[in-house]
Amino acid sequence: MTKRIETADRLKKGELMLTLIERRRDERNDSTVASCVTWYIVDRELQELKTEILENPGALKAALARRPV
């Protein structure tokens, strides 16, 4: 249960950061503002998601068994 809370908090913080970055991009009319931060946040979340799925595949277990990861 602790893991879920941590994940939820991390996702909320990431979403907040991405929202602030998007607002700054709109203000400056520059889509490149903080692009490396955006990619870092998205990549981190995808890596976390992959780890969580591999640790506890649940309904995805059958699909993962068919495809090498």
C-alpha positions as CSV (number, residue, x, y, z in Angstrom):
1,M,0.0,0.0,0.0
2,T,2.9,2.4,0.7
3,K,4.1,1.9,-2.9
4,R,0.7,3.0,-4.3
5,I,0.8,6.2,-2.2
6,E,4.3,7.0,-3.3
7,T,3.4,6.3,-6.9
8,A,0.3,8.5,-6.7
9,D,2.2,11.3,-5.1
10,R,5.0,11.1,-7.6
11,L,2.5,11.1,-10.5
12,K,0.7,14.2,-9.0
13,K,4.0,16.0,-8.7
14,G,5.1,15.1,-12.2
15,E,1.7,16.2,-13.5
16,L,2.0,19.5,-11.7
17,M,5.5,20.1,-13.1
18,L,4.4,19.3,-16.6
19,T,1.5,21.7,-16.2
20,L,3.8,24.5,-15.1
21,I,6.2,23.8,-17.9
22,E,3.3,23.9,-20.4
23,R,2.1,27.2,-19.0
24,R,5.6,28.6,-19.3
25,R,5.8,27.4,-22.9
26,D,2.6,29.1,-23.7
27,E,3.7,32.4,-22.0
28,R,6.9,32.4,-24.0
29,N,5.5,30.9,-27.2
30,D,8.4,28.5,-27.1
31,S,7.8,24.8,-27.3
32,T,11.4,24.0,-26.3
33,V,11.2,25.5,-22.8
34,A,12.3,22.8,-20.3
35,S,12.0,20.0,-22.9
36,C,14.8,18.0,-21.2
37,V,12.8,18.1,-18.0
38,T,9.7,17.0,-19.7
39,W,11.5,14.0,-21.3
40,Y,13.0,13.2,-17.9
41,I,9.6,13.1,-16.2
42,V,8.0,11.0,-18.9
43,D,10.9,8.6,-19.1
44,R,11.0,8.2,-15.3
45,E,7.3,7.4,-15.2
46,L,7.6,4.9,-18.1
47,Q,10.5,3.2,-16.3
48,E,8.6,3.0,-13.1
49,L,5.5,1.7,-14.8
50,K,7.6,-1.0,-16.5
51,T,9.2,-2.0,-13.1
52,E,5.8,-2.1,-11.4
53,I,4.3,-4.3,-14.2
54,L,7.2,-6.7,-14.1
55,E,7.0,-6.9,-10.3
56,N,3.2,-7.4,-10.3
57,P,1.9,-8.2,-13.8
58,G,-1.7,-9.0,-12.6
59,A,-3.9,-9.1,-15.7
60,L,-1.0,-8.6,-18.0
61,K,0.8,-11.8,-16.9
62,A,-0.5,-13.8,-19.9
63,A,0.6,-11.1,-22.4
64,L,4.0,-10.8,-20.8
65,A,4.6,-14.6,-20.9
66,R,4.1,-14.5,-24.7
67,R,6.5,-11.6,-25.4
68,P,10.1,-11.4,-24.2
69,V,10.7,-8.2,-22.3
